[in-house]
C-alpha cells in the first residue's frame, strides 16, 4: 500500500474516533430531564415529595377515603397537584414506584394526582390579598391546623380525620358515645385504621396467640421503625417482638389492624367490637398504657 494512502487512512480513522468521542462527550454533558416527582431534603424533614421544580407537596387528613376533601375556597390555599395521566419509572425519583400513584377527580372537575391513596396538594398562603404558592424548597404548609402534612414516601404512621362508624353501623364520637363528629386517629401510610386492645399493658401484647391463629382477626401492625407526622413525638413510639413479628407501639400500646376493615382506608369498624371502645382507634392524646 502506498505510504501516502496509509497515512490518509490512519488520519480518517482518527477523525472518526474523535467525532465519536466528541459525540459521547456531548451526550454525557447534556443534563438528564428532571423527574416529574422528586424527593427533596430539608433540615426539618429527611425527605419529602416535590414536583420537578422543587415545590413541596402535601397530604390532607380529611381525605380519609382517598377523595379530595379540600373544596370551594380551600382549594385557593391548597391547589391540587396533577402530574399527568401516566407516571413511569423514568418520571420518578429513585425509591418511588409508579404503582403508588393514581388519579382522582376534584370537586371542581379537574384531575389530581394521589400517592398511596392520598391526594397531593401545593400550599399557596394568602399574601397581600392574593394566594401565592410558597417558594420551591419551602415547607411552611406542614402541620397547619394539625390536618396538613408534608408528603413523605416513608411514613409508617399517618393521621386521618374521619367519622367513627362501627361494624354495627352506628356513629360514635371520640369518647365512644353515640353521635356524629370526626375523630383524628392514626393510620398506616395508606390510611388504614390502627387500633389498641384495651386489656393490653405497657409494651405487652395480650391478644395475639403464639401460633398466630387469631392474627387474621386483629392483625399485628408490623413496622421496624416509626416515621411520623411532625405533630407527633417520635420518642413515644417503639417496637416489641411478638412471635416473630415486630409490632409498633404508641405510649406503650401495641397497635393492630381490624381484619374486617379489609385494609380499606377510612374504615374503622372495629370501634364497636365487641362493645364501643374495647378496641379504640389510636389517637395522639391516648393515655399511656398501664404498667
C-alpha positions, 0 to 999 in steps of 0.5 A: 500500500502506498505510504501516502494512502496509509497515512490518509487512512490512519488520519480518517480513522482518527477523525472518526474516533474523535467525532465519536468521542466528541459525540459521547462527550456531548451526550454525557454533558447534556443534563438528564430531564428532571423527574416529574416527582422528586424527593427533596431534603430539608433540615426539618424533614429527611425527605419529602415529595416535590414536583420537578421544580422543587415545590413541596407537596402535601397530604390532607387528613380529611381525605380519609377515603382517598377523595379530595376533601379540600373544596370551594375556597380551600382549594385557593390555599391548597391547589391540587397537584396533577402530574399527568395521566401516566407516571413511569419509572423514568418520571420518578425519583429513585425509591418511588414506584409508579404503582403508588400513584393514581388519579382522582377527580376534584370537586371542581372537575379537574384531575389530581394526582394521589400517592398511596391513596392520598391526594397531593396538594401545593400550599399557596398562603394568602399574601397581600390579598392574593394566594401565592404558592410558597417558594420551591424548597419551602415547607411552611404548609406542614402541620397547619391546623394539625390536618396538613402534612408534608408528603413523605414516601416513608411514613409508617404512621399517618393521621386521618380525620374521619367519622367513627362508624362501627361494624354495627353501623352506628356513629360514635364520637371520640369518647365512644358515645353515640353521635356524629363528629370526626375523630383524628386517629392514626393510620398506616401510610395508606390510611388504614385504621390502627387500633389498641386492645384495651386489656393490653399493658405497657409494651405487652401484647395480650391478644395475639396467640403464639401460633398466630391463629387469631392474627387474621382477626386483629392483625399485628401492625408490623413496622421496624421503625416509626416515621411520623407526622411532625405533630407527633413525638417520635420518642413515644413510639417503639417496637416489641417482638411478638412471635416473630413479628415486630409490632409498633407501639404508641405510649406503650400500646401495641397497635393492630389492624381490624381484619374486617376493615379489609385494609380499606382506608377510612374504615374503622369498624372495629370501634364497636367490637365487641362493645364501643371502645374495647378496641379504640382507634389510636389517637395522639392524646391516648393515655399511656398504657398501664404498667 
